[in-house]
Amino acid sequence: MAEDPVPRYEPFADRIVREAIERGEFDNLPGKGKPLHLKRVGDPDWWIKDKLEREQLDHGELRRQWRNRRDG
């Protein structure tokens, strides 16, 4: 295969990941080959909902506090 005469731009992050893959740094990660357990596929608020759950925060209480600050 002929070498490409026009050099291609490779974003920095892509290059770092590609080089790590070539070195085998992703070969033995825990969970390799196992499915991801995604609870909120397609939910645009997935991150904040998971954060509230992880931090054991009450969504209703946060909403009340926000309203008090807004209306206060």
N, C-alpha and C positions, 0 to 999 in steps of 0.2 A: 504494500500500500504506500502510495506516495505521500510525502510529508506535505501538510497544508502550507501553501506559500504565504498565507495571510495569518499572522499570529492572532490567536483568539484571546479575548479578555476573560479571565476567570476571577470571579469575585473572591476576595480574601477568605471569607468564611468557607466557601465551597472548596478552595484549595486546601485549607487546614483539615477539613473533614475528609477529603479525598486522600490526603497524605496519611492521615490516621488509619483509614481503611486499608490502605496499601501496607502499612506497618502491622496490621492485624490487631489494632487496639480495640476493635469492637467484636473480636471473635469469641470471647468467653465471658460475656456480660451475664449477670444473673437474669433469669427470665427468658433467655434466648430460646426461641421456638415456641414460647407460650403465648396464648392470646392476651391482648390487653383488655382489661375490664373497664370499658368506658360506660359510665352511668348515664351521661346526659348528651348523647350524640345529637348534634343539630340544635342544641339549646344555646342561644347566644349569651345567656347568663351563666353558663356552666362554671366559669372560673369563680365568680363571686359566691355562687351557691356552694361549691366545694369548699371554698375558704371559710364560709360561715359554719359549715359542718365540721371541718377540721378543727376550728377554733372553738367549737361548741358555743357559738353565739346564737342568740334568739333573734330571728329575723324581725319578728313583730316588735320587739323592744327597740331594735335599731331604727325601725321605721318611726316609732313614737318619738325617739330622741331627735331624729332628723326633722320631723314636723315641728317639734318644740323649738328647735334652733331656727328653723325657717320662719315660723310664725311669731317667735319670741320677742 
